[in-house]
Amino acid sequence: MGLWARYNKLLEAQPLLTKAATSLIGFTAGDVLAQNFVNDDGKPYDPMRTLRLGSFGFFVHGTTGHYFYGFLDSKLPGTKPVTVASKVIIDQVFWNPIFGCMFFGFLNLTEGKSLEDYKKKISADLKTAVMGSWAVWVPAHTVNFAFIPPSQRLLYINTIQIGYNVFLSFLGNKKVDEEKKEE
């Protein structure tokens, strides 16, 4: 049995766990790429940062994505252009900011930061995260909702997410104070 067939068998038997593991891989890979090829801060590779991002993928992204996209598909079935557009709008206008709050909140919590730090991070970077995602996720989700079978949505998302996670990893680990110094 090939890798694709094994993945699909796991997806059928354990959809939540399989999607969580897929997100773990996507977020881990994105952070490894960000730290090794994008960040030019001169800092050594931080395995705890990768662990935090991978954990977010496993515990939050994979699980919430499973339920959110399942819910969306159950309420808006089909691939007609108006259905696809509605799903993209719901995803980007409602889910995207919620996802950003969960992302920054998870990192804040796992780094032992305060609620005040979280509020500052949301104020400084949520708008950038949401608007930055539009360039990637509006076209990606248009393809997703029009052509990707519902059971494969999170795998498709995670494939694109690896590149997008480079941006998220950078933004999620950017110090809020750095932005104030640049102004």
N, C-alpha and C positions, 0 to 999 in steps of 0.2 A: 504494500500500500504506500503510495506516494505521500509526500509532505502535505500537499493540498487536501488530499482525501482524509488524512489523519486530522488535520485542522478542522475540517468540516464535521468529522465524526465527533470530535471534542466539542465543537460548537453546538451540535445537536444534543449531546449528552449533558454537558455542563456549560450552558451559554454564558451565565454570569461570570463564572470563574475563568472561562476562556477569554472573554472580553476584557476582564480585569488584567489577566496575564499579558494580553496583547497591548494594553495601555501601559503596563509596566515596562515592556520592551520599548515602546515608542517614546515614552518620557525619559527613560534611561538613555537611549541612543541620542535623543535631542540634546540632553545636558552634556553628555560626553563630547558630542560635536561642538557645542557652544564653548565648553571650557578649553578644548584642545585646538580649535581652529578659528573661533570668532573673538573670544575675549582677548584683549591685548593689554590687560591690566598688570601683567608680569607676575601674577600670583600662581603658585603651584596648583596642580590639579587637586580638587577638593572632593574626595570620595563621599563625604557626608552630604554634600550638596547634591550629588548624583543620587544618593540614597533617598534624600527628601523628595526629589523630583520623581524618581521611580515609584516611591511609595504613594505619592499623589496620583500617579497614573493608575496604580493597582487599587487603592482604596477609594478614590474619589472619581476620577475620570471614567474608568471602565465600568464601574457600578452605576453611576448616575447616567452615563451615556446609554447604557443598556436600557434603563427604565425610561429615560426621557425620549429616546428615539422610538422605543416600543410604543410609548403613549402617543407620540406624534403620529406614527404610522397607523395606530388603531383609530384615531380620531379623523385623520385625513388620509384615507387609503387611496392608492392609485398614483398615476404619473402624468395626469393631464397638466398642461402648463399652469393653470390657475392653482392646482393643488401643490405643484412643485414650488411656485412662487410664494404661496401661503406658508409652506413649511420653512422656506429660506427666511422669510420675514420673521416668523415666530422664533426661529433659531437665533437670528442675529439681533433682534430687538429685545427679546425677553431672556432667552437662555444664555446668550453671550455675556451680558453683564453679571448674571447670577454665577456663571462659570468663573468669571474674573474674580468675583468676591470670594468664591470658594478657593480658587487657586492662591490668591494672596493671603487669605485666612489660614489655609493649611500651612503655607510656608512660615507665616508669622507664628503660628502655634508650635510647629516643629523646631523653630529656631529659638523658642522661649521668649519671644517679644511680647510687649504689652498691648492692650487694647488700643491705647493711644498711638502706638507705632502702626497698628493695623489701619486705624483711621487716616493717619498721615499717608500711608502707602496707597490706600484707596483714592484719596484726594489727589495724590501726585501722579498715579500711574493707571488707574482704571480706564479713564477716557482714552489714553494712548493704546492700551491693550484692546479695548473694544473697537476703536477706529482702525487700528492696525490689522485687526482680524478681518475686517470687511474686504480688504484687498485679496485675501487668501480664501476666506470661507464662503463668500457669496458665490463666486464661480464654482468652488469645490462642492458646495452643498447643492448647487443647481444640478451638477452631474450626479451627485450622490442620490438625491431624491428622484431624479428622472430615470437613472439607469442601474443603480446598484441594488441588488436584492436586500430586503430589510435585515436578514440574518448576517449579511456581510458589511453592513454600514460601518460598524466600529472598526473593522479591519481596514476598510478604505480610509476612514477618518484618521486612523493611527498611521497609515502610510504617509499621508500628507502632513500629519501632526509632527512627524520626526523633524521635518524642516521648520515648521512653525514653532516647534518647541525650542529651537535655537533662539528665536526671538523671545519667547516666553521665559526661558531660562535666564537670558540676559536681563530682561525687564524685571523679572521676579527677584533677582539678586542684586539689582541696582540699588544703591543706597539712596534714600529719599533726600538726604542732605546734599548729594552730588548735584541734583537738579537745581536746588536753590543757589548753589555756588555758580552755576552756569548762567543764571538769569542776569 
